[in-house]
Amino acid sequence: MLKSILFTHFPPSTPSENYKLFSLGIDLPMKSNLAMFCGMEWIKELSKDELKKWGEVMLQHSFDQEEWKEARCALLNSLTADQKVATESAIRSYISCCAEAVGATHPLPSLKESVIELYQQYGMEESAKN
């Protein structure tokens, strides 16, 4: 079962003649936490053991923590759109493989965009239908 969430953005201190309303609706699994799916609070959502594992993986590559967070969010969003789920370990491993695949490219591409591109092209073996 899905729940719908509507985001609305009101630009601060914008003159009314230039005002535009931006809204975005997404569907998430009923028991999901929006922060977890969008990676906004991923550090708070994960156990100390998982954080340690993420830290170890991040240190092996040339991407910063924000790029890893964005890549995780992109992968979770892609999985959700395909009605699939994956373990945190599988997510970490997949993004690490993506980082490895593009790590020698100069200039260094966006990890998020690389994850999206590789997911669209190859999918994710370690995911399952929700």
C-alpha positions, 0 to 999 in steps of 0.5 A: 500500500502506498501513501502520497506526499505532496511537497510545496515550495514557497520561495522566500521574499519573492515579489508576488508578480514573480511568485511561482508555486512548485509542488511535487507529489510522490508515493512511498510505501505506507510504513516508509519514512520520507527521510530514509528514502530521500537520504536526508537523515540517513546518518540518524537512521542507520545503526553504528555498525552500518555507519562504520561500514559506510565510512569504510567504503566512503574512504576507499573512493574520491567522493565526499559524504554528500555525494554518497548521500545523494547517490543513496537517495537516487538508488532508493528512489529508483528502487521504489519507482520499480517497486523493489527493495534491497538491504542496506548492505546491497545498497552500499555494495552497489554504490561502491561498485558504481564509484569504482566503475567511474573512479578513474574517470577525469574529471570525476563524474557525479556519483549520483548520476553514475548510479542512476545511469548504471541502474537504468542500464543494468538494474540491481541483482541484489534487489527484490520485488516489494 
